[in-house]
Amino acid sequence: MQYKLELNLMKSQNVNITNFEDKIANFKTGFAKKYELTSRQFKIAIEEITKQCHACKKQKMHF
């Protein structure tokens, strides 16, 4: 009887570990996607700001 209890406990621990590993894998995938998207958007924003700075400098030179 004790063995069955221990076996059930071990099975539930294995399920918990598997669930945890799945959650970690999902987190890593989601984080990587969001990081990539944010990085691209940040790069675009910096490029646009740089373009606007150059445009302002050109306008300033004309005054």
TAVENLIN-V815513 format. One record per pair of residues at least 24 apart in sequence whose ideal C-beta (glycine too) atoms are under 6 Angstrom apart, sorted by the first residue. I is the first residue (numbers start at 0). J is the second residue. Records with the same first field share a line. If there is no record, write none. Layout:
I = J ; J
This chain:
none
